[in-house]
Amino acid sequence: MIDIALKQTPLDLQTCIDYVSSPEIGGINIFVGTVRNHTRGKRVLHLDFEAYEPMALSELRKIAETARFRFQIDRICIHHRTGRLEIGEVPVVIAVGAAHRQAAFEACQYAIDALKETVPIWKKEYFEDGEVWVAAHP
């Protein structure tokens, strides 16, 4: 089972956990990305995320399908926010449910890394002295 979403409203961690929970699941792994207050030695005021939605949703689905096949997981939920986010807010939640913990860990790691590499979601960082678009790649 796969749940993919791009939202302009706050992400609900419990909704993602509930989606990947079931009696067959023995391990749930969750990645929660948060907006931090600094980058490269500069104070961050807030972020703005933009996405090319049709392609972003398609790429997120491909990532989820690949993770299900490659790691033999049962369920995966990938939710990402767009719009303005303040320090401490959550731009991305990935939850993975699998029979065994190792598969859940590996699939979650794969999903966030692949998201950063392939999904057309862009981040703009705002500082006291200006702003900059940031490449998706770490």
Secondary structure, 3 states (H helix, E strand, C coil): CEEEEEECCCCCHHHHHHHHCCCCCCEEEEEEECCCCEECCEEEEEEEEEECHHHHHHHHHHHHHHHHHHHCCCEEEEEEECEEEECCCCCEEEEEEECCHHHHHHHHHHHHHHHHHHCCEEEEEEECCEEEEECCCC
